[in-house]
């Protein structure tokens, strides 16, 4: 259990390609933009 926790901690924060905000939503891990920018783009 400890190993998987450290694995996630060592992951670099995913940043929105548009506004640079850190993204924590795992369900959007395939996206390059945060929810705000995604909505704004559409
Ligand atoms: Zn954004």
mmCIF file of the protein (N, C-alpha, C, O) and its ligand, coordinates in Angstrom:
data_MODEL
# 
_entry.id   MODEL 
# 
loop_
_entity.id 
_entity.type 
_entity.pdbx_number_of_molecules 
1 polymer     1 
2 non-polymer 1 
# 
_entity_poly.entity_id                      1 
_entity_poly.type                           'polypeptide(L)' 
_entity_poly.nstd_linkage                   no 
_entity_poly.nstd_monomer                   no 
_entity_poly.pdbx_seq_one_letter_code       
;(UNK)(UNK)(UNK)(UNK)(UNK)(UNK)(UNK)(UNK)(UNK)(UNK)(UNK)(UNK)(UNK)(UNK)(UNK)(UNK)
(UNK)(UNK)(UNK)(UNK)(UNK)(UNK)(UNK)(UNK)(UNK)(UNK)(UNK)(UNK)(UNK)(UNK)(UNK)(UNK)
(UNK)(UNK)(UNK)(UNK)(UNK)(UNK)(UNK)(UNK)(UNK)(UNK)
;
_entity_poly.pdbx_seq_one_letter_code_can   XXXXXXXXXXXXXXXXXXXXXXXXXXXXXXXXXXXXXXXXXX 
_entity_poly.pdbx_strand_id                 A 
# 
loop_
_entity_poly_seq.entity_id 
_entity_poly_seq.num 
_entity_poly_seq.mon_id 
_entity_poly_seq.hetero 
1 1  UNK n 
1 2  UNK n 
1 3  UNK n 
1 4  UNK n 
1 5  UNK n 
1 6  UNK n 
1 7  UNK n 
1 8  UNK n 
1 9  UNK n 
1 10 UNK n 
1 11 UNK n 
1 12 UNK n 
1 13 UNK n 
1 14 UNK n 
1 15 UNK n 
1 16 UNK n 
1 17 UNK n 
1 18 UNK n 
1 19 UNK n 
1 20 UNK n 
1 21 UNK n 
1 22 UNK n 
1 23 UNK n 
1 24 UNK n 
1 25 UNK n 
1 26 UNK n 
1 27 UNK n 
1 28 UNK n 
1 29 UNK n 
1 30 UNK n 
1 31 UNK n 
1 32 UNK n 
1 33 UNK n 
1 34 UNK n 
1 35 UNK n 
1 36 UNK n 
1 37 UNK n 
1 38 UNK n 
1 39 UNK n 
1 40 UNK n 
1 41 UNK n 
1 42 UNK n 
# 
loop_
_struct_asym.id 
_struct_asym.entity_id 
A 1 
B 2 
# 
loop_
_chem_comp.id 
_chem_comp.type 
_chem_comp.mon_nstd_flag 
UNK 'L-peptide linking' . 
ZN  non-polymer         . 
# 
_pdbx_entity_nonpoly.entity_id   2 
_pdbx_entity_nonpoly.name        ? 
_pdbx_entity_nonpoly.comp_id     ZN 
# 
_pdbx_nonpoly_scheme.asym_id         B 
_pdbx_nonpoly_scheme.entity_id       2 
_pdbx_nonpoly_scheme.mon_id          ZN 
_pdbx_nonpoly_scheme.ndb_seq_num     1 
_pdbx_nonpoly_scheme.pdb_seq_num     101 
_pdbx_nonpoly_scheme.auth_seq_num    101 
_pdbx_nonpoly_scheme.pdb_mon_id      ZN 
_pdbx_nonpoly_scheme.auth_mon_id     ZN 
_pdbx_nonpoly_scheme.pdb_strand_id   A 
_pdbx_nonpoly_scheme.pdb_ins_code    . 
# 
loop_
_atom_site.group_PDB 
_atom_site.id 
_atom_site.type_symbol 
_atom_site.label_atom_id 
_atom_site.label_alt_id 
_atom_site.label_comp_id 
_atom_site.label_asym_id 
_atom_site.label_entity_id 
_atom_site.label_seq_id 
_atom_site.pdbx_PDB_ins_code 
_atom_site.Cartn_x 
_atom_site.Cartn_y 
_atom_site.Cartn_z 
_atom_site.occupancy 
_atom_site.B_iso_or_equiv 
_atom_site.pdbx_formal_charge 
_atom_site.auth_seq_id 
_atom_site.auth_comp_id 
_atom_site.auth_asym_id 
_atom_site.auth_atom_id 
_atom_site.pdbx_PDB_model_num 
ATOM   1   N  N  . UNK A 1 1  ? 0.827   -1.208 0.000   1.00 0.00 ? 1   UNK A N  1 
ATOM   2   C  CA . UNK A 1 1  ? 0.000   0.000  0.000   1.00 0.00 ? 1   UNK A CA 1 
ATOM   3   C  C  . UNK A 1 1  ? 0.860   1.255  0.000   1.00 0.00 ? 1   UNK A C  1 
ATOM   4   O  O  . UNK A 1 1  ? 0.533   2.256  -0.637  1.00 0.00 ? 1   UNK A O  1 
ATOM   5   N  N  . UNK A 1 2  ? 1.942   1.177  0.715   1.00 0.00 ? 2   UNK A N  1 
ATOM   6   C  CA . UNK A 1 2  ? 2.804   2.354  0.801   1.00 0.00 ? 2   UNK A CA 1 
ATOM   7   C  C  . UNK A 1 2  ? 3.393   2.689  -0.573  1.00 0.00 ? 2   UNK A C  1 
ATOM   8   O  O  . UNK A 1 2  ? 3.530   3.854  -0.947  1.00 0.00 ? 2   UNK A O  1 
ATOM   9   N  N  . UNK A 1 3  ? 3.730   1.641  -1.300  1.00 0.00 ? 3   UNK A N  1 
ATOM   10  C  CA . UNK A 1 3  ? 4.369   1.877  -2.591  1.00 0.00 ? 3   UNK A CA 1 
ATOM   11  C  C  . UNK A 1 3  ? 3.434   2.608  -3.554  1.00 0.00 ? 3   UNK A C  1 
ATOM   12  O  O  . UNK A 1 3  ? 3.859   3.519  -4.264  1.00 0.00 ? 3   UNK A O  1 
ATOM   13  N  N  . UNK A 1 4  ? 2.187   2.217  -3.577  1.00 0.00 ? 4   UNK A N  1 
ATOM   14  C  CA . UNK A 1 4  ? 1.268   2.845  -4.530  1.00 0.00 ? 4   UNK A CA 1 
ATOM   15  C  C  . UNK A 1 4  ? 1.003   4.285  -4.134  1.00 0.00 ? 4   UNK A C  1 
ATOM   16  O  O  . UNK A 1 4  ? 0.803   5.140  -4.996  1.00 0.00 ? 4   UNK A O  1 
ATOM   17  N  N  . UNK A 1 5  ? 0.999   4.557  -2.860  1.00 0.00 ? 5   UNK A N  1 
ATOM   18  C  CA . UNK A 1 5  ? 0.804   5.935  -2.420  1.00 0.00 ? 5   UNK A CA 1 
ATOM   19  C  C  . UNK A 1 5  ? 1.976   6.793  -2.868  1.00 0.00 ? 5   UNK A C  1 
ATOM   20  O  O  . UNK A 1 5  ? 1.791   7.911  -3.348  1.00 0.00 ? 5   UNK A O  1 
ATOM   21  N  N  . UNK A 1 6  ? 3.143   6.279  -2.715  1.00 0.00 ? 6   UNK A N  1 
ATOM   22  C  CA . UNK A 1 6  ? 4.318   7.053  -3.122  1.00 0.00 ? 6   UNK A CA 1 
ATOM   23  C  C  . UNK A 1 6  ? 4.360   7.212  -4.634  1.00 0.00 ? 6   UNK A C  1 
ATOM   24  O  O  . UNK A 1 6  ? 4.842   8.217  -5.156  1.00 0.00 ? 6   UNK A O  1 
ATOM   25  N  N  . UNK A 1 7  ? 3.853   6.213  -5.317  1.00 0.00 ? 7   UNK A N  1 
ATOM   26  C  CA . UNK A 1 7  ? 3.807   6.290  -6.773  1.00 0.00 ? 7   UNK A CA 1 
ATOM   27  C  C  . UNK A 1 7  ? 2.977   7.486  -7.212  1.00 0.00 ? 7   UNK A C  1 
ATOM   28  O  O  . UNK A 1 7  ? 3.377   8.242  -8.098  1.00 0.00 ? 7   UNK A O  1 
ATOM   29  N  N  . UNK A 1 8  ? 1.825   7.648  -6.590  1.00 0.00 ? 8   UNK A N  1 
ATOM   30  C  CA . UNK A 1 8  ? 0.960   8.768  -6.964  1.00 0.00 ? 8   UNK A CA 1 
ATOM   31  C  C  . UNK A 1 8  ? 1.546   10.090 -6.514  1.00 0.00 ? 8   UNK A C  1 
ATOM   32  O  O  . UNK A 1 8  ? 1.379   11.113 -7.177  1.00 0.00 ? 8   UNK A O  1 
ATOM   33  N  N  . UNK A 1 9  ? 2.224   10.063 -5.399  1.00 0.00 ? 9   UNK A N  1 
ATOM   34  C  CA . UNK A 1 9  ? 2.817   11.310 -4.907  1.00 0.00 ? 9   UNK A CA 1 
ATOM   35  C  C  . UNK A 1 9  ? 3.938   11.767 -5.811  1.00 0.00 ? 9   UNK A C  1 
ATOM   36  O  O  . UNK A 1 9  ? 4.175   12.964 -5.979  1.00 0.00 ? 9   UNK A O  1 
ATOM   37  N  N  . UNK A 1 10 ? 4.616   10.811 -6.383  1.00 0.00 ? 10  UNK A N  1 
ATOM   38  C  CA . UNK A 1 10 ? 5.762   11.179 -7.224  1.00 0.00 ? 10  UNK A CA 1 
ATOM   39  C  C  . UNK A 1 10 ? 5.348   11.610 -8.620  1.00 0.00 ? 10  UNK A C  1 
ATOM   40  O  O  . UNK A 1 10 ? 6.157   12.136 -9.385  1.00 0.00 ? 10  UNK A O  1 
ATOM   41  N  N  . UNK A 1 11 ? 4.101   11.388 -8.941  1.00 0.00 ? 11  UNK A N  1 
ATOM   42  C  CA . UNK A 1 11 ? 3.639   11.836 -10.248 1.00 0.00 ? 11  UNK A CA 1 
ATOM   43  C  C  . UNK A 1 11 ? 3.648   13.367 -10.301 1.00 0.00 ? 11  UNK A C  1 
ATOM   44  O  O  . UNK A 1 11 ? 3.172   14.020 -9.372  1.00 0.00 ? 11  UNK A O  1 
ATOM   45  N  N  . UNK A 1 12 ? 4.169   13.924 -11.347 1.00 0.00 ? 12  UNK A N  1 
ATOM   46  C  CA . UNK A 1 12 ? 4.140   15.379 -11.474 1.00 0.00 ? 12  UNK A CA 1 
ATOM   47  C  C  . UNK A 1 12 ? 2.710   15.849 -11.646 1.00 0.00 ? 12  UNK A C  1 
ATOM   48  O  O  . UNK A 1 12 ? 1.914   15.176 -12.301 1.00 0.00 ? 12  UNK A O  1 
ATOM   49  N  N  . UNK A 1 13 ? 2.372   16.981 -11.075 1.00 0.00 ? 13  UNK A N  1 
ATOM   50  C  CA . UNK A 1 13 ? 1.011   17.500 -11.222 1.00 0.00 ? 13  UNK A CA 1 
ATOM   51  C  C  . UNK A 1 13 ? 0.711   17.802 -12.672 1.00 0.00 ? 13  UNK A C  1 
ATOM   52  O  O  . UNK A 1 13 ? 1.507   18.435 -13.366 1.00 0.00 ? 13  UNK A O  1 
ATOM   53  N  N  . UNK A 1 14 ? -0.434  17.346 -13.121 1.00 0.00 ? 14  UNK A N  1 
ATOM   54  C  CA . UNK A 1 14 ? -0.828  17.595 -14.497 1.00 0.00 ? 14  UNK A CA 1 
ATOM   55  C  C  . UNK A 1 14 ? -1.350  19.016 -14.602 1.00 0.00 ? 14  UNK A C  1 
ATOM   56  O  O  . UNK A 1 14 ? -2.202  19.439 -13.822 1.00 0.00 ? 14  UNK A O  1 
ATOM   57  N  N  . UNK A 1 15 ? -0.839  19.729 -15.554 1.00 0.00 ? 15  UNK A N  1 
ATOM   58  C  CA . UNK A 1 15 ? -1.219  21.136 -15.662 1.00 0.00 ? 15  UNK A CA 1 
ATOM   59  C  C  . UNK A 1 15 ? -2.025  21.380 -16.916 1.00 0.00 ? 15  UNK A C  1 
ATOM   60  O  O  . UNK A 1 15 ? -1.799  20.769 -17.960 1.00 0.00 ? 15  UNK A O  1 
ATOM   61  N  N  . UNK A 1 16 ? -2.966  22.288 -16.784 1.00 0.00 ? 16  UNK A N  1 
ATOM   62  C  CA . UNK A 1 16 ? -3.781  22.677 -17.922 1.00 0.00 ? 16  UNK A CA 1 
ATOM   63  C  C  . UNK A 1 16 ? -2.902  23.374 -18.963 1.00 0.00 ? 16  UNK A C  1 
ATOM   64  O  O  . UNK A 1 16 ? -2.132  24.275 -18.629 1.00 0.00 ? 16  UNK A O  1 
ATOM   65  N  N  . UNK A 1 17 ? -3.017  22.959 -20.202 1.00 0.00 ? 17  UNK A N  1 
ATOM   66  C  CA . UNK A 1 17 ? -2.196  23.539 -21.256 1.00 0.00 ? 17  UNK A CA 1 
ATOM   67  C  C  . UNK A 1 17 ? -2.636  24.955 -21.587 1.00 0.00 ? 17  UNK A C  1 
ATOM   68  O  O  . UNK A 1 17 ? -1.919  25.701 -22.254 1.00 0.00 ? 17  UNK A O  1 
ATOM   69  N  N  . UNK A 1 18 ? -3.801  25.310 -21.123 1.00 0.00 ? 18  UNK A N  1 
ATOM   70  C  CA . UNK A 1 18 ? -4.356  26.616 -21.468 1.00 0.00 ? 18  UNK A CA 1 
ATOM   71  C  C  . UNK A 1 18 ? -4.087  27.651 -20.382 1.00 0.00 ? 18  UNK A C  1 
ATOM   72  O  O  . UNK A 1 18 ? -3.502  28.701 -20.650 1.00 0.00 ? 18  UNK A O  1 
ATOM   73  N  N  . UNK A 1 19 ? -4.518  27.353 -19.143 1.00 0.00 ? 19  UNK A N  1 
ATOM   74  C  CA . UNK A 1 19 ? -4.381  28.350 -18.081 1.00 0.00 ? 19  UNK A CA 1 
ATOM   75  C  C  . UNK A 1 19 ? -3.275  27.983 -17.100 1.00 0.00 ? 19  UNK A C  1 
ATOM   76  O  O  . UNK A 1 19 ? -2.894  28.811 -16.273 1.00 0.00 ? 19  UNK A O  1 
ATOM   77  N  N  . UNK A 1 20 ? -2.751  26.763 -17.172 1.00 0.00 ? 20  UNK A N  1 
ATOM   78  C  CA . UNK A 1 20 ? -1.646  26.378 -16.313 1.00 0.00 ? 20  UNK A CA 1 
ATOM   79  C  C  . UNK A 1 20 ? -2.065  25.909 -14.936 1.00 0.00 ? 20  UNK A C  1 
ATOM   80  O  O  . UNK A 1 20 ? -1.213  25.677 -14.079 1.00 0.00 ? 20  UNK A O  1 
ATOM   81  N  N  . UNK A 1 21 ? -3.345  25.764 -14.709 1.00 0.00 ? 21  UNK A N  1 
ATOM   82  C  CA . UNK A 1 21 ? -3.819  25.279 -13.418 1.00 0.00 ? 21  UNK A CA 1 
ATOM   83  C  C  . UNK A 1 21 ? -3.490  23.798 -13.255 1.00 0.00 ? 21  UNK A C  1 
ATOM   84  O  O  . UNK A 1 21 ? -3.481  23.035 -14.222 1.00 0.00 ? 21  UNK A O  1 
ATOM   85  N  N  . UNK A 1 22 ? -3.223  23.415 -12.022 1.00 0.00 ? 22  UNK A N  1 
ATOM   86  C  CA . UNK A 1 22 ? -3.000  22.001 -11.766 1.00 0.00 ? 22  UNK A CA 1 
ATOM   87  C  C  . UNK A 1 22 ? -4.318  21.257 -11.843 1.00 0.00 ? 22  UNK A C  1 
ATOM   88  O  O  . UNK A 1 22 ? -5.343  21.730 -11.352 1.00 0.00 ? 22  UNK A O  1 
ATOM   89  N  N  . UNK A 1 23 ? -4.281  20.089 -12.461 1.00 0.00 ? 23  UNK A N  1 
ATOM   90  C  CA . UNK A 1 23 ? -5.506  19.303 -12.587 1.00 0.00 ? 23  UNK A CA 1 
ATOM   91  C  C  . UNK A 1 23 ? -5.370  18.042 -11.758 1.00 0.00 ? 23  UNK A C  1 
ATOM   92  O  O  . UNK A 1 23 ? -4.331  17.381 -11.775 1.00 0.00 ? 23  UNK A O  1 
ATOM   93  N  N  . UNK A 1 24 ? -6.421  17.715 -11.037 1.00 0.00 ? 24  UNK A N  1 
ATOM   94  C  CA . UNK A 1 24 ? -6.390  16.539 -10.169 1.00 0.00 ? 24  UNK A CA 1 
ATOM   95  C  C  . UNK A 1 24 ? -7.444  15.527 -10.573 1.00 0.00 ? 24  UNK A C  1 
ATOM   96  O  O  . UNK A 1 24 ? -7.488  14.419 -10.039 1.00 0.00 ? 24  UNK A O  1 
ATOM   97  N  N  . UNK A 1 25 ? -8.277  15.899 -11.499 1.00 0.00 ? 25  UNK A N  1 
ATOM   98  C  CA . UNK A 1 25 ? -9.334  14.978 -11.919 1.00 0.00 ? 25  UNK A CA 1 
ATOM   99  C  C  . UNK A 1 25 ? -8.743  13.839 -12.715 1.00 0.00 ? 25  UNK A C  1 
ATOM   100 O  O  . UNK A 1 25 ? -8.186  14.048 -13.793 1.00 0.00 ? 25  UNK A O  1 
ATOM   101 N  N  . UNK A 1 26 ? -8.861  12.647 -12.195 1.00 0.00 ? 26  UNK A N  1 
ATOM   102 C  CA . UNK A 1 26 ? -8.273  11.504 -12.884 1.00 0.00 ? 26  UNK A CA 1 
ATOM   103 C  C  . UNK A 1 26 ? -9.075  11.134 -14.125 1.00 0.00 ? 26  UNK A C  1 
ATOM   104 O  O  . UNK A 1 26 ? -8.533  10.590 -15.087 1.00 0.00 ? 26  UNK A O  1 
ATOM   105 N  N  . UNK A 1 27 ? -10.360 11.432 -14.095 1.00 0.00 ? 27  UNK A N  1 
ATOM   106 C  CA . UNK A 1 27 ? -11.180 11.036 -15.227 1.00 0.00 ? 27  UNK A CA 1 
ATOM   107 C  C  . UNK A 1 27 ? -10.866 11.880 -16.458 1.00 0.00 ? 27  UNK A C  1 
ATOM   108 O  O  . UNK A 1 27 ? -11.319 11.585 -17.564 1.00 0.00 ? 27  UNK A O  1 
ATOM   109 N  N  . UNK A 1 28 ? -10.083 12.934 -16.245 1.00 0.00 ? 28  UNK A N  1 
ATOM   110 C  CA . UNK A 1 28 ? -9.714  13.763 -17.388 1.00 0.00 ? 28  UNK A CA 1 
ATOM   111 C  C  . UNK A 1 28 ? -8.220  13.669 -17.662 1.00 0.00 ? 28  UNK A C  1 
ATOM   112 O  O  . UNK A 1 28 ? -7.619  14.585 -18.223 1.00 0.00 ? 28  UNK A O  1 
ATOM   113 N  N  . UNK A 1 29 ? -7.635  12.559 -17.264 1.00 0.00 ? 29  UNK A N  1 
ATOM   114 C  CA . UNK A 1 29 ? -6.186  12.415 -17.390 1.00 0.00 ? 29  UNK A CA 1 
ATOM   115 C  C  . UNK A 1 29 ? -5.757  12.405 -18.850 1.00 0.00 ? 29  UNK A C  1 
ATOM   116 O  O  . UNK A 1 29 ? -4.582  12.609 -19.154 1.00 0.00 ? 29  UNK A O  1 
ATOM   117 N  N  . UNK A 1 30 ? -6.695  12.171 -19.746 1.00 0.00 ? 30  UNK A N  1 
ATOM   118 C  CA . UNK A 1 30 ? -6.354  12.144 -21.169 1.00 0.00 ? 30  UNK A CA 1 
ATOM   119 C  C  . UNK A 1 30 ? -6.481  13.529 -21.797 1.00 0.00 ? 30  UNK A C  1 
ATOM   120 O  O  . UNK A 1 30 ? -6.173  13.726 -22.973 1.00 0.00 ? 30  UNK A O  1 
ATOM   121 N  N  . UNK A 1 31 ? -6.943  14.488 -20.983 1.00 0.00 ? 31  UNK A N  1 
ATOM   122 C  CA . UNK A 1 31 ? -7.117  15.843 -21.481 1.00 0.00 ? 31  UNK A CA 1 
ATOM   123 C  C  . UNK A 1 31 ? -5.889  16.688 -21.152 1.00 0.00 ? 31  UNK A C  1 
ATOM   124 O  O  . UNK A 1 31 ? -5.127  16.377 -20.236 1.00 0.00 ? 31  UNK A O  1 
ATOM   125 N  N  . UNK A 1 32 ? -5.719  17.746 -21.908 1.00 0.00 ? 32  UNK A N  1 
ATOM   126 C  CA . UNK A 1 32 ? -4.638  18.679 -21.636 1.00 0.00 ? 32  UNK A CA 1 
ATOM   127 C  C  . UNK A 1 32 ? -5.155  19.982 -21.058 1.00 0.00 ? 32  UNK A C  1 
ATOM   128 O  O  . UNK A 1 32 ? -4.381  20.898 -20.780 1.00 0.00 ? 32  UNK A O  1 
ATOM   129 N  N  . UNK A 1 33 ? -6.447  20.061 -20.880 1.00 0.00 ? 33  UNK A N  1 
ATOM   130 C  CA . UNK A 1 33 ? -7.034  21.295 -20.370 1.00 0.00 ? 33  UNK A CA 1 
ATOM   131 C  C  . UNK A 1 33 ? -7.913  20.997 -19.172 1.00 0.00 ? 33  UNK A C  1 
ATOM   132 O  O  . UNK A 1 33 ? -8.483  19.912 -19.059 1.00 0.00 ? 33  UNK A O  1 
ATOM   133 N  N  . UNK A 1 34 ? -8.018  21.967 -18.280 1.00 0.00 ? 34  UNK A N  1 
ATOM   134 C  CA . UNK A 1 34 ? -8.878  21.797 -17.120 1.00 0.00 ? 34  UNK A CA 1 
ATOM   135 C  C  . UNK A 1 34 ? -10.339 21.939 -17.535 1.00 0.00 ? 34  UNK A C  1 
ATOM   136 O  O  . UNK A 1 34 ? -10.661 22.291 -18.669 1.00 0.00 ? 34  UNK A O  1 
ATOM   137 N  N  . UNK A 1 35 ? -11.201 21.652 -16.575 1.00 0.00 ? 35  UNK A N  1 
ATOM   138 C  CA . UNK A 1 35 ? -12.626 21.660 -16.890 1.00 0.00 ? 35  UNK A CA 1 
ATOM   139 C  C  . UNK A 1 35 ? -13.090 23.031 -17.357 1.00 0.00 ? 35  UNK A C  1 
ATOM   140 O  O  . UNK A 1 35 ? -13.919 23.144 -18.261 1.00 0.00 ? 35  UNK A O  1 
ATOM   141 N  N  . UNK A 1 36 ? -12.556 24.058 -16.741 1.00 0.00 ? 36  UNK A N  1 
ATOM   142 C  CA . UNK A 1 36 ? -12.965 25.419 -17.098 1.00 0.00 ? 36  UNK A CA 1 
ATOM   143 C  C  . UNK A 1 36 ? -12.619 25.726 -18.543 1.00 0.00 ? 36  UNK A C  1 
ATOM   144 O  O  . UNK A 1 36 ? -13.447 26.246 -19.291 1.00 0.00 ? 36  UNK A O  1 
ATOM   145 N  N  . UNK A 1 37 ? -11.393 25.401 -18.933 1.00 0.00 ? 37  UNK A N  1 
ATOM   146 C  CA . UNK A 1 37 ? -10.948 25.707 -20.292 1.00 0.00 ? 37  UNK A CA 1 
ATOM   147 C  C  . UNK A 1 37 ? -11.646 24.799 -21.305 1.00 0.00 ? 37  UNK A C  1 
ATOM   148 O  O  . UNK A 1 37 ? -11.924 25.218 -22.429 1.00 0.00 ? 37  UNK A O  1 
ATOM   149 N  N  . UNK A 1 38 ? -11.925 23.565 -20.910 1.00 0.00 ? 38  UNK A N  1 
ATOM   150 C  CA . UNK A 1 38 ? -12.644 22.683 -21.818 1.00 0.00 ? 38  UNK A CA 1 
ATOM   151 C  C  . UNK A 1 38 ? -14.014 23.227 -22.136 1.00 0.00 ? 38  UNK A C  1 
ATOM   152 O  O  . UNK A 1 38 ? -14.457 23.205 -23.285 1.00 0.00 ? 38  UNK A O  1 
ATOM   153 N  N  . UNK A 1 39 ? -14.682 23.717 -21.107 1.00 0.00 ? 39  UNK A N  1 
ATOM   154 C  CA . UNK A 1 39 ? -16.007 24.286 -21.326 1.00 0.00 ? 39  UNK A CA 1 
ATOM   155 C  C  . UNK A 1 39 ? -15.917 25.558 -22.161 1.00 0.00 ? 39  UNK A C  1 
ATOM   156 O  O  . UNK A 1 39 ? -16.740 25.822 -23.037 1.00 0.00 ? 39  UNK A O  1 
ATOM   157 N  N  . UNK A 1 40 ? -14.882 26.330 -21.851 1.00 0.00 ? 40  UNK A N  1 
ATOM   158 C  CA . UNK A 1 40 ? -14.728 27.594 -22.559 1.00 0.00 ? 40  UNK A CA 1 
ATOM   159 C  C  . UNK A 1 40 ? -14.435 27.364 -24.035 1.00 0.00 ? 40  UNK A C  1 
ATOM   160 O  O  . UNK A 1 40 ? -14.860 28.137 -24.894 1.00 0.00 ? 40  UNK A O  1 
ATOM   161 N  N  . UNK A 1 41 ? -13.698 26.285 -24.317 1.00 0.00 ? 41  UNK A N  1 
ATOM   162 C  CA . UNK A 1 41 ? -13.324 25.995 -25.701 1.00 0.00 ? 41  UNK A CA 1 
ATOM   163 C  C  . UNK A 1 41 ? -14.510 25.524 -26.510 1.00 0.00 ? 41  UNK A C  1 
ATOM   164 O  O  . UNK A 1 41 ? -14.537 25.694 -27.729 1.00 0.00 ? 41  UNK A O  1 
ATOM   165 N  N  . UNK A 1 42 ? -15.491 24.934 -25.850 1.00 0.00 ? 42  UNK A N  1 
ATOM   166 C  CA . UNK A 1 42 ? -16.638 24.425 -26.596 1.00 0.00 ? 42  UNK A CA 1 
ATOM   167 C  C  . UNK A 1 42 ? -17.825 25.342 -26.550 1.00 0.00 ? 42  UNK A C  1 
ATOM   168 O  O  . UNK A 1 42 ? -18.863 25.038 -27.137 1.00 0.00 ? 42  UNK A O  1 
HETATM 169 ZN ZN . ZN  B 2 .  ? -7.416  25.652 -17.733 1.00 0.00 ? 101 ZN  A ZN 1 
# 
